[in-house]
């Protein structure tokens, strides 16, 4: 049997880009063969059951001679996910044996951001029943004002901003999300009146034109301001 440390990168798109670094879950496996990138791993205890097995295609395979273990990644794009469905999607993966973290956590200076960074002092608000799931109309929560959303849904929104900042994934959009409390896809913002479209892209450019030092300072503020997705998911109980 061969040991395999498998990282599972989730891209919640939008607002995340579908490339670069994703939210990472991980797990340890034993397999009876040398892994290759032509193979997908499937198991009833690894993914939700559907009409047919989907499996996890292996990528970026590496053999660690010191630890005598294979390292690999796999990924999933979660498209058009409502705010209220994000914690449930992650919790479902955790229930199947995935855990927050990465195989990089055991390597010096390569740990994921969550290992090094703290959380705001205030607790995450407890969710109401309608704050979790994929109800009709929940997609509109991305574009609703903060005072029109529940405290828990606002915590999910903030956790997405922090996640995107930590992972350097579509940071300009995260910057606008923090400023406005809203997220629009490009198609949605084009459908709005011109003034809204212009304001969105003006703030988008503000981030892109910042110096590296100011961008780093902004990331640090987002980490202090918002909870991580791990803590927000754990608040579901």
C-alpha positions in Angstrom: 0.0 0.0 0.0 1.1 3.5 -0.7 0.4 6.6 1.4 -1.2 9.5 -0.3 -1.7 13.0 1.1 -4.4 14.6 -1.0 -5.3 18.3 -1.1 -8.8 19.3 -2.3 -9.0 22.9 -3.6 -12.4 24.5 -3.7 -13.1 27.4 -6.0 -16.4 29.2 -5.1 -16.9 30.9 -8.4 -18.0 33.6 -8.5 -16.7 35.6 -6.6 -13.4 33.6 -6.7 -11.4 33.1 -9.9 -11.4 29.5 -11.1 -7.6 29.4 -11.1 -4.7 30.2 -8.7 -5.2 29.1 -5.0 -8.4 27.8 -3.7 -9.8 27.1 -0.3 -8.0 23.9 0.7 -9.2 20.8 2.5 -7.1 17.7 2.9 -7.1 14.0 3.8 -4.8 11.0 4.1 -5.3 7.8 2.1 -3.7 4.5 1.5 -3.9 3.2 -2.1 -2.7 -0.1 -3.6 -0.9 1.4 -6.6 1.5 4.2 -7.6 -0.7 7.3 -8.4 -0.7 8.9 -11.9 -2.4 11.8 -13.4 -4.5 9.5 -15.6 -6.3 8.2 -12.4 -9.3 9.6 -10.4 -9.9 8.5 -6.9 -13.4 7.5 -5.9 -15.0 6.2 -2.7 -18.4 6.4 -1.1 -16.8 7.9 2.0 -15.1 10.7 -0.1 -17.9 12.3 -2.1 -21.6 12.7 -1.9 -23.5 10.0 -3.7 -25.2 10.7 -7.0 -26.3 8.9 -10.1 -22.7 7.9 -10.9 -19.2 8.2 -9.3 -17.4 11.3 -10.2 -14.1 10.7 -8.5 -11.2 13.1 -7.8 -8.7 13.6 -10.7 -5.2 13.6 -9.3 -2.8 16.5 -10.3 0.6 17.8 -9.2 1.8 14.3 -8.0 5.0 14.3 -6.0 6.9 11.6 -4.0 8.4 12.8 -0.7 11.4 10.5 -0.2 11.8 11.7 3.4 8.3 11.0 4.6 7.7 8.1 2.1 4.4 9.5 1.0 2.9 10.7 -2.3 1.5 14.2 -2.4 -1.2 15.3 -4.9 -3.9 17.8 -5.4 -7.5 17.7 -6.8 -10.0 20.5 -7.3 -13.6 21.4 -7.6 -15.3 24.5 -9.0 -18.5 25.3 -7.1 -20.4 27.5 -9.6 -23.1 30.0 -8.8 -23.2 29.2 -5.1 -25.5 31.2 -3.0 -24.2 32.8 0.2 -26.3 30.5 2.4 -25.1 27.4 0.6 -21.4 28.0 1.1 -21.1 26.7 4.7 -23.3 23.7 3.9 -21.1 22.8 0.9 -18.0 22.9 3.0 -19.6 21.1 6.0 -20.7 18.3 3.6 -17.1 17.7 2.6 -16.0 17.7 6.3 -18.7 15.1 7.0 -17.1 12.9 4.4 -13.7 12.9 6.1 -12.0 16.0 4.6 -10.5 18.4 7.0 -9.3 22.0 6.9 -5.6 22.3 6.2 -3.1 21.1 3.6 -0.3 18.6 3.3 1.9 21.7 3.2 1.2 22.4 6.9 4.0 19.9 7.9 6.6 21.7 5.8 8.5 24.7 7.3 7.5 28.0 5.9 4.9 26.4 3.6 1.8 26.3 5.9 -1.5 27.5 4.8 -2.6 31.0 6.0 -5.1 29.6 8.6 -2.2 28.1 10.5 -0.5 31.4 11.2 -3.5 33.8 11.4 -5.9 34.5 14.2 -9.6 35.3 14.4 -11.5 38.4 15.5 -12.4 38.5 19.2 -16.2 38.6 18.6 -17.9 35.2 18.2 -19.6 34.3 14.9 -23.4 34.9 15.2 -25.4 31.7 15.5 -27.2 30.9 12.2 -31.0 30.7 11.9 -32.5 27.8 10.0 -33.0 30.0 6.8 -29.3 31.1 7.0 -28.1 27.7 5.8 -29.0 26.0 2.5 -29.9 26.9 -1.1 -33.3 28.5 -0.8 -35.1 30.2 -3.7 -33.9 33.8 -3.9 -30.8 33.2 -1.8 -28.6 34.3 -4.7 -29.9 37.8 -4.2 -28.1 37.9 -0.8 -24.8 38.6 -2.6 -26.3 41.9 -3.8 -28.3 42.9 -0.7 -27.2 45.6 1.7 -25.6 44.4 4.9 -28.5 45.7 7.0 -30.8 43.5 4.9 -28.9 40.3 5.6 -28.8 38.3 8.9 -25.6 38.6 11.1 -24.6 35.0 10.2 -25.0 35.6 6.4 -22.9 38.7 6.8 -20.3 36.6 8.6 -20.2 34.2 5.6 -19.8 37.2 3.2 -17.0 38.6 5.3 -15.3 35.1 5.5 -15.3 35.1 1.7 -13.6 38.5 1.6 -10.9 37.2 4.1 -10.5 33.9 2.1 -9.9 35.7 -1.2 -7.5 38.1 0.5 -5.5 35.3 2.1 -5.3 33.3 -1.1 -4.6 36.2 -3.4 -7.6 35.2 -5.4 -9.5 38.0 -7.1 -8.4 40.4 -4.4 -9.7 43.5 -6.3 -13.3 42.1 -6.2 -12.8 41.3 -2.4 -11.7 44.9 -1.9 -14.9 46.2 -3.5 -17.0 43.6 -1.6 -15.5 45.0 1.7 -16.2 48.6 0.6 -19.8 48.1 -0.6 -21.0 45.0 1.3 -22.1 43.6 -2.1 -20.9 41.4 -4.9 -22.0 41.5 -8.6 -20.9 39.3 -11.4 -19.8 41.2 -14.5 -23.0 40.3 -16.2 -25.1 41.6 -13.3 -23.2 44.9 -12.9 -23.6 45.6 -16.7 -27.3 45.1 -16.3 -27.4 47.8 -13.6 -27.5 51.5 -14.5 -24.2 52.9 -15.8 -23.5 54.7 -12.5 -23.4 51.5 -10.5 -21.2 49.9 -13.2 -18.8 52.8 -13.2 -18.5 52.9 -9.4 -17.8 49.2 -9.1 -14.9 49.3 -11.6 -13.6 52.5 -10.2 -13.1 50.8 -6.8 -11.7 47.7 -8.6 -9.1 49.9 -10.2 -8.3 51.6 -6.9 -7.0 48.3 -5.5 -5.1 47.4 -8.7 -3.4 50.8 -8.5 -2.3 50.4 -4.9 1.3 49.9 -4.0 2.3 46.4 -2.9 2.7 47.8 0.7 -0.8 49.1 0.7 -2.2 45.9 -0.6 -0.4 43.9 2.1 -1.8 46.3 4.7 -5.3 45.8 3.3 -5.0 42.0 3.5 -3.9 42.3 7.1 -6.9 44.4 7.9 -9.3 41.9 6.3 -7.8 39.1 8.4 -8.4 41.1 11.6 -11.8 42.2 10.5 -13.4 39.0 9.4 -13.6 35.4 10.6 -12.2 32.5 8.5 -14.6 30.2 6.7 -13.5 27.4 9.0 -14.8 29.2 12.1 -18.0 30.3 10.2 -18.7 26.7 9.2 -18.0 25.5 12.8 -20.6 27.9 14.1 -23.2 25.8 12.3 -22.8 23.4 15.2 
